[in-house]
Every structure is written in C-alpha cells, then in structure tokens.
Amino acid sequence: MPSSLPFVPFPLYTDALLWLLVAVVAFYAWYCGRRPHLAAPWRRVFQSKAALVSAVVVAGYVLVGLADSLHYRPRLPASGAGGAPAYSVEVLSVLDLALSHLRERRERTYSAPLATRAYAMEQVQIDGKTVRAFPRLRYGGAHLEDETELARDVAARIGLGLLLAGFAAVLIGFAVRRLRRRNPEVPWQAGGTALLALLALALPVALLAQHYHVLGTDKVGQDVLYQALKSIRVSLVIGTLTTLVLLPVGIALGIMAGYFKGWVDDVIQYVYTTLNSIPGVLLIAAAVLMMQVVIDRNADWFPTAAQRADFRLLILCAILGLTSWTGLARLLRGEALKLSQLEYIQAAHAFGVRDARILSRHILPNVAHIVIIATVMDFSGFVLAEAVLSYVGVGVDPATTSFGTMINGARLEMGREPIVWWSLAAAFVFMFVLVLAANLFADAVRDGFDPRVRMGFVPA
C-alpha cells in the first residue's frame, strides 16, 4: 500500500531525462556489441590507457550523479491515529540519504578542514568569564575528549581506509587477471590501478567524514564535501542534456546545408553566422532572465522549491543547446559537401533514390564519427559554461548547489582575513578532475573514430 511507505518517489524533469539517456547509452552499447564494424572504433578507444583511466574516473562521477537523481519525499511523523499520511515538501535523493550525516551536521559558521574548533574567534564563557576564543565545533571532532588526540585519530582512520583499499586491491587484481585473459589488447591493469586509486582516496575520506568536516564548512556551517558531491549531478545534467538539445538541431541543419546547397545553405549559414555574431554570454543571460520572469509569474506551476530549481536547470540546458549548435553544424556542413560529390551518392541520384533516404542511409552514417567526437568534446565545455554562468548570476537557481554557485559564494570569502580558501579549492579540484578526465576520454574517442588516425595519415 502506498500509504504505508516511509517515502514517496518524486522524480524531477531532469531525473527522467538523465535516466532515459542512461537507457539510450546502454542500448547503443548493446547495439554496437552485436555489430563488429560499430564495435571496432570503441575497441580502439579502450586500447588507450588514458581512455580507460579517464573512463574509470568519469564512471565514479556518474555513479554519484545517478545516486543524486533518485528523488523522493520522506513521510512526516503521524500527527494522530487514523490520519492520512503526509509527506514533506522537502525533496531528497538517495545521495542525501547516504550523506545524511554530512547534510544534517551543520556548524555555526566557518571551520577549516579536519578542524575541531571554529575558524573565527567568538565570545565564549570559560570559568564564568567572557573571553574571545575559538569555540569547539558541535560535530567536527566532537568525539575526542582531548584535542591532542586529533592527529592520532586522523592517522588511524586513514590507515583503516588504506587497509580496506588493500583488501579491494586483491579483488581488483583477481578481476584484472581474468579480464586480461579474455581481452588481452585492453590495458585492464591501468583501469584497475585507477579504480584502486579512487578507493584509496574515497575510503579514508568516508571514514574521516563520519566525525570530521574533511573539507571544512562554509559561512552557514554546511559541509563543503557534501556541497561538492551534490554539485556533480548539476555538471552531468548540464553536460549531457545540453548535448541532447544541440545534436538534433546541429545534425539536421548541418547536413541539410551541405547536401542541398543553394538557398538552403545560404539560409542556414545566415542563421548560424548571426548567432555567432552575438556574444554568447549576453545571449544566454538575456534568455535566462526572460525565462526567470516567466517562472516568477507562474509560481503555482511548481508545488516544491526543488521542482522550480529543476525547471530552471532544464531551461538552462535548452538555452545552452539552442545557442551552441553552430560549431557542430559547420563541421557537418563541410563533411556533407564532400560526401555529396562521391560516386555512390551520384549513383543514388541517378537511380532516383529520394533525398530523405540518401540522407539517412548514406550521409548520416558517414558523419557519425564527427557527431560522436563533438558530443564527447563538448561535454567539458558545458561543465565550464555552467560554472561561468552561475558565477555571474545567470546560471542555475541560487538554491541549487553547483560548482558555479560554490565559486560564486567563495568569491567574497577570498577577500576576508583570515582567508577562507577551502570552498574554492574543493570546487576547483572536483571540477578540474571531471573536465580533465572528460577531455582525455574525448581525445581517445577522436583518435579511435578519426579515419586519418586509423590509416596512419598525417596531414601536411
């Protein structure tokens, strides 16, 4: 019975689209696996050590993002016997549930990483006297009776985490040996080493986070590690859903411009030249602000604040996609111009084959490698774009935790004395690792799908 559930599922718009994308990627992987000519380029991609290592890192981010894309509303305590169950207006995720100890343990204000006392001096009562001192944190290191045990306790927890990672290394080594026998051309050892490095970092941090603020707290006392992990989903949504918006527009207009030529080509070129002539940030900011007016005037559309923030995130993805398709369209136009002059296309025209069939059966499959390369390479660009837009105030909803809002919040903290550096450093490191891994994987995809690389051709 739904009434007896301690929670009620509450999927958001971006949740549905993100999981739909996961299903599409899984189907594409299955489809490629059954067709050797489609699997061959991906096999070349994963023969690169850099590609396998970066894929492991990106997979770690994706797992966190997917855990944060399963939302629900918890059931409120019953107020009386026989009453209908009531559910909170607060929308939580599976990641929130797993990190509840970080989400609920808020300090009063700033605290440094692994600290036991606040970062700023306050007036406290000591032996009946009011003095200025650094007060003890309510949660960070509260289990320590003597603060001199801090270094010993931290070292013990790090050691235990590394010991657990050592046990995981045995299992990873066993799996790598079996995989190497099946596919010796894939550098499984590099992937296993990357996975072990992630576990050696994540397990000690998880043990420390049970009793400390590993990356400190912000101005309102919220754990910075929790904020950084919550920001991952926004980056994944921006990077993936924006690509889904630009792909149909960029592919359709680019191929049509190169294939039909004439006035069709002139119109499409005029459209994307006009778009490129407008500064991108100004165009996106104007569109976001107009949509924000619509959201504010129709507040009754959104029963919860999470739905409102999610709708703005979805609109931001759509705006970024509709203003970023021009680069892909230009690439596909040039490739379609070349393909349309080849003999088999001319033969299809001579036999009276319809244009729609030529586009779907001959042009589109031969530009698929460009689409895949552009899709993977654009991901990191959209992640950085979100950070920039949120920094200038036209990105995600201010209530949404993202790398951009973290950087924007840390902007004033860098100018205070003593300086608060950990919020900016955490956002920078998490975003840098994601973008670097995505770029390395994109380079491997480009090499695997580029015909010139496969034939060993080096342009002059």
C-alpha positions in Angstrom: 0.0 0.0 0.0 1.4 3.4 -0.9 0.1 4.9 2.3 2.4 2.7 4.4 5.6 3.7 2.6 8.1 5.8 4.5 8.6 7.8 1.4 7.0 8.6 -2.0 9.1 8.7 -5.2 9.3 12.2 -6.6 11.1 12.2 -10.0 12.1 15.5 -11.4 12.2 16.5 -15.0 16.0 16.2 -15.3 15.9 12.8 -13.4 13.6 11.3 -16.1 15.8 12.7 -18.9 19.0 11.6 -17.3 17.8 8.0 -16.8 16.4 8.0 -20.3 19.9 8.9 -21.5 21.4 6.1 -19.5 19.0 3.7 -21.2 19.9 5.0 -24.6 23.6 4.7 -23.9 23.0 1.1 -22.7 21.1 0.3 -25.8 23.7 1.8 -28.0 26.4 -0.2 -26.3 24.4 -3.4 -26.8 23.7 -2.4 -30.4 27.4 -1.8 -31.1 28.4 -5.1 -29.4 26.3 -7.0 -31.9 27.9 -5.3 -34.9 31.6 -5.6 -35.3 32.0 -2.6 -37.6 30.5 -0.4 -34.9 32.4 -2.0 -32.0 35.8 -1.7 -33.7 36.2 2.0 -33.2 35.2 1.7 -29.5 37.7 -1.2 -29.1 40.4 1.1 -30.4 39.3 3.7 -27.9 39.7 1.5 -24.9 43.0 0.2 -26.0 44.4 3.5 -24.8 45.5 3.6 -21.2 44.5 7.2 -20.9 41.0 6.4 -22.1 40.5 3.6 -19.7 41.8 5.6 -16.7 39.6 8.6 -17.6 36.6 6.3 -18.1 37.0 5.0 -14.6 37.1 8.5 -13.2 34.1 9.6 -15.2 32.2 6.5 -14.1 32.8 7.4 -10.5 31.3 10.9 -11.1 28.4 9.3 -13.0 27.6 6.9 -10.1 27.4 9.9 -7.7 25.3 11.8 -10.1 22.8 8.9 -10.7 22.5 8.4 -6.9 21.6 12.1 -6.7 19.0 11.6 -9.5 16.7 9.3 -7.5 14.5 11.7 -5.6 11.8 11.1 -3.0 9.8 12.9 -0.4 10.1 11.5 3.1 7.0 10.7 5.2 6.3 13.1 8.1 5.6 11.7 11.6 1.9 10.9 12.1 0.0 13.6 14.0 -2.9 11.4 15.0 -4.4 8.0 14.8 -6.1 7.1 11.6 -5.0 10.2 9.8 -3.9 10.2 6.2 -0.1 10.1 5.7 1.6 13.4 5.0 4.9 13.8 3.1 7.4 16.5 3.4 7.7 19.3 0.8 11.5 18.8 1.0 12.7 16.7 -1.9 15.7 14.5 -1.1 17.7 12.0 -3.1 19.4 8.7 -2.4 22.7 10.6 -2.2 21.2 12.8 0.5 20.2 9.7 2.4 23.7 8.2 2.1 25.3 11.5 3.2 22.7 12.4 5.9 25.5 12.7 8.5 27.0 15.4 6.4 23.8 17.1 5.4 22.4 17.3 8.9 25.5 18.2 10.9 25.8 22.0 10.5 28.1 24.2 12.4 27.5 27.8 13.2 29.9 29.2 10.6 33.3 28.6 9.0 35.6 25.8 10.1 38.8 24.6 8.5 39.3 21.1 7.0 39.6 18.4 9.8 39.4 21.2 12.4 37.9 20.8 15.9 37.4 24.5 16.5 35.7 27.3 14.6 37.7 29.4 12.2 36.7 32.7 13.7 37.0 33.9 17.3 33.8 34.4 19.3 32.8 35.4 22.8 32.6 32.3 25.0 32.2 31.5 28.7 35.3 30.0 30.3 35.2 29.5 34.1 32.5 32.1 34.4 34.4 34.7 32.4 33.5 36.0 28.9 36.6 35.8 26.7 37.3 35.7 23.0 38.4 32.3 21.8 37.9 29.8 19.1 34.9 27.7 20.3 34.7 23.9 19.8 32.7 22.7 16.9 29.4 20.9 17.6 30.2 18.0 15.4 33.7 18.2 14.0 35.9 16.1 16.3 33.2 16.2 19.0 34.0 12.5 19.8 37.5 13.5 21.0 37.8 14.0 24.7 41.2 15.5 24.3 42.1 17.6 21.2 45.7 16.4 21.4 44.4 13.0 20.1 43.4 14.6 16.8 46.5 13.6 14.8 46.4 10.1 16.1 42.7 9.6 15.4 43.0 11.0 11.9 46.0 8.8 11.1 44.2 5.7 12.5 41.1 6.4 10.2 43.3 7.0 7.2 45.2 3.8 7.9 42.0 1.8 8.2 40.8 3.2 4.9 44.0 2.3 3.2 43.8 -1.2 4.7 40.3 -1.7 3.3 41.6 -0.4 -0.1 44.3 -3.1 0.2 41.7 -5.8 0.5 39.9 -4.3 -2.5 43.3 -4.4 -4.4 43.3 -8.2 -4.1 39.8 -8.4 -5.6 40.7 -5.9 -8.3 43.9 -7.9 -9.2 41.9 -11.1 -9.5 39.3 -9.4 -11.8 42.1 -7.8 -13.9 43.8 -11.2 -14.5 40.5 -12.8 -15.7 39.7 -9.8 -18.0 43.2 -9.8 -19.4 42.8 -13.5 -20.5 39.5 -12.6 -22.3 40.7 -9.3 -23.9 44.5 -9.1 -23.8 44.5 -6.0 -26.0 42.8 -3.8 -23.4 45.1 -2.3 -20.7 43.0 -3.6 -17.8 45.9 -3.1 -15.4 45.7 0.7 -16.0 42.0 0.7 -15.3 42.4 -1.4 -12.2 45.1 0.9 -10.9 42.8 3.9 -11.4 40.0 2.2 -9.6 42.3 1.3 -6.7 43.5 4.9 -6.5 39.9 6.1 -6.3 39.2 3.6 -3.5 42.4 4.6 -1.7 41.1 8.2 -1.7 37.4 7.6 -1.1 37.6 5.1 1.7 39.8 7.2 4.1 37.7 10.2 3.3 34.5 8.3 4.0 35.8 7.2 7.4 37.0 10.6 8.3 33.7 12.2 7.3 31.9 10.2 10.0 33.3 12.5 12.6 35.0 15.4 10.8 34.4 18.0 8.2 37.0 16.8 5.8 36.9 19.9 3.5 35.7 22.3 6.2 32.4 24.2 6.3 31.1 27.4 4.6 29.7 30.6 6.0 26.4 29.0 7.2 28.2 25.9 8.6 27.3 23.5 5.8 29.8 20.7 5.0 31.9 21.6 1.9 32.4 18.0 0.9 28.7 17.5 0.8 28.3 20.6 -1.4 31.0 19.3 -3.8 29.3 15.9 -4.2 25.9 17.5 -4.7 27.4 19.7 -7.5 28.3 16.7 -9.6 24.8 16.0 -10.7 24.3 19.5 -12.0 27.5 19.3 -14.0 26.4 15.9 -15.5 23.0 17.3 -16.3 24.4 20.4 -18.0 26.9 18.4 -19.9 24.6 15.7 -21.2 21.1 17.2 -21.6 22.6 20.3 -23.3 24.2 17.9 -25.8 20.8 16.2 -26.4 19.3 19.6 -27.3 22.0 20.7 -29.7 22.5 17.4 -31.5 19.2 17.3 -33.4 19.5 20.9 -34.5 23.2 20.8 -35.4 22.9 17.5 -37.2 19.8 18.4 -39.2 20.9 21.9 -40.2 24.5 21.0 -40.9 23.7 18.0 -43.2 20.9 19.9 -45.0 23.2 22.8 -45.7 25.9 20.6 -47.1 23.7 18.3 -49.1 21.0 20.6 -50.6 23.3 23.7 -51.1 21.7 26.6 -52.8 19.3 28.8 -50.9 19.0 26.2 -48.1 22.7 26.5 -47.5 22.5 30.3 -47.6 19.7 30.5 -45.1 21.3 28.1 -42.6 24.7 29.9 -42.9 22.9 33.2 -42.3 21.2 31.9 -39.2 24.4 30.5 -37.5 26.5 33.4 -38.6 24.0 35.7 -36.9 24.0 33.6 -33.8 27.8 33.6 -33.7 27.9 37.4 -34.1 26.1 37.9 -30.7 28.3 37.4 -27.6 27.4 34.1 -26.2 27.2 35.1 -22.5 24.9 38.1 -23.3 22.6 35.9 -25.5 22.3 33.2 -22.8 21.9 35.8 -20.0 19.0 37.5 -21.8 17.2 34.2 -22.5 17.7 33.0 -18.9 16.4 36.3 -17.5 13.3 36.2 -19.7 12.6 32.6 -18.6 13.1 33.6 -15.0 10.3 36.2 -15.4 8.0 33.5 -16.7 8.9 31.3 -13.7 8.3 34.1 -11.2 4.9 35.0 -12.7 3.8 31.4 -12.7 4.9 30.2 -9.2 1.8 28.0 -8.9 3.3 25.7 -11.6 5.8 24.3 -9.0 4.5 22.8 -5.8 8.0 22.5 -4.4 11.2 24.5 -4.5 13.0 21.6 -5.9 10.7 21.5 -9.0 11.2 25.2 -9.5 15.0 24.9 -9.4 14.9 21.8 -11.6 12.8 23.5 -14.2 15.3 26.4 -14.3 18.1 23.9 -14.8 16.2 22.3 -17.6 15.6 25.7 -19.3 19.3 26.5 -18.9 20.2 23.2 -20.7 17.8 24.1 -23.5 19.1 27.6 -23.9 22.7 26.4 -23.9 21.9 23.8 -26.5 20.0 26.2 -28.8 22.9 28.6 -28.8 25.7 26.1 -29.1 24.8 24.1 -32.2 26.6 26.3 -34.7 30.0 24.6 -34.3 28.7 21.1 -35.0 26.6 22.4 -37.9 29.7 23.9 -39.6 31.6 20.7 -39.3 28.8 18.6 -40.7 28.1 21.0 -43.5 31.7 20.7 -44.7 31.6 16.9 -44.4 28.2 16.7 -46.2 29.6 18.9 -49.0 32.4 16.4 -49.6 30.2 13.3 -49.3 27.6 14.6 -51.7 30.1 14.6 -54.5 31.2 11.0 -54.1 30.3 8.4 -56.8 27.9 6.3 -54.7 25.8 9.4 -53.9 25.8 10.4 -57.5 24.7 6.9 -58.5 21.9 7.0 -55.9 20.7 10.3 -57.6 20.8 8.6 -61.0 18.7 5.7 -59.8 16.1 8.2 -58.4 16.6 7.5 -54.7 14.8 10.0 -52.6 16.8 12.7 -50.8 15.5 11.5 -47.4 16.8 8.0 -47.9 20.1 9.3 -49.1 20.5 11.4 -46.0 19.5 8.6 -43.6 21.3 5.7 -45.3 24.4 7.3 -46.8 25.2 10.8 -45.4 24.3 10.4 -41.7 26.2 7.1 -41.1 29.3 8.6 -42.6 29.3 11.6 -40.4 28.5 9.6 -37.2 32.2 9.7 -36.1 32.1 13.6 -36.2 29.0 13.6 -34.1 30.4 11.3 -31.5 33.7 13.2 -31.3 31.9 16.6 -31.0 29.5 15.2 -28.4 32.2 13.9 -26.1 34.4 17.0 -26.5 31.5 19.5 -25.9 30.8 17.9 -22.5 33.6 19.6 -20.7 32.9 22.9 -22.3 29.3 22.9 -21.0 30.5 22.0 -17.5 32.8 25.0 -17.5 30.0 27.2 -19.0 27.7 26.4 -16.1 30.4 27.5 -13.7 30.9 30.8 -15.5 27.1 31.5 -15.9 26.4 30.7 -12.2 29.3 32.9 -11.2 27.8 35.9 -13.0 24.3 35.1 -11.6 22.5 33.8 -14.7 23.2 30.1 -14.3 21.3 27.6 -12.1 18.9 28.6 -9.3 20.7 30.1 -6.3 19.2 27.4 -4.1 20.8 24.7 -6.3 24.3 23.6 -5.3 26.7 23.6 -8.2 30.4 24.3 -8.8 29.4 27.7 -10.1 27.4 28.7 -7.0 30.3 27.3 -4.8 32.8 29.5 -6.7 30.4 32.5 -6.5 30.0 32.0 -2.8 33.7 31.7 -2.3 34.4 34.9 -4.1 33.9 37.1 -1.1 35.5 34.6 1.3 38.8 35.1 -0.5 38.9 38.7 0.5 38.4 38.3 4.2 41.0 37.9 6.9 41.9 35.2 7.7 41.2 33.9 4.2 38.7 31.0 3.6 40.2 29.0 0.8 38.7 25.5 1.1 35.4 26.2 -0.7 37.0 27.5 -3.8 39.7 24.8 -3.7 37.1 22.0 -3.4 35.0 23.3 -6.3 38.2 23.8 -8.4 39.6 20.3 -7.7 36.3 18.4 -8.3 35.6 20.3 -11.5 39.2 20.1 -12.7 39.3 16.3 -12.3 35.9 15.9 -14.1 36.9 18.2 -17.0 40.4 16.7 -17.3 39.0 13.1 -17.4 36.4 14.1 -20.0 39.0 15.8 -22.2 41.3 12.8 -22.1 38.5 10.5 -22.9 37.4 12.8 -25.7 41.0 12.7 -27.2 40.9 8.9 -27.2 37.5 8.9 -28.9 38.7 11.3 -31.5 41.7 9.1 -32.2 39.6 5.9 -32.3 37.0 7.3 -34.7 39.1 9.5 -36.9 39.8 7.7 -40.2 43.1 9.5 -40.8 44.4 8.2 -37.4 43.3 4.7 -38.2 45.1 4.8 -41.6 48.2 6.4 -40.2 47.8 9.5 -42.3 49.5 12.7 -41.1 48.2 15.9 -42.6 50.9 18.1 -44.1 
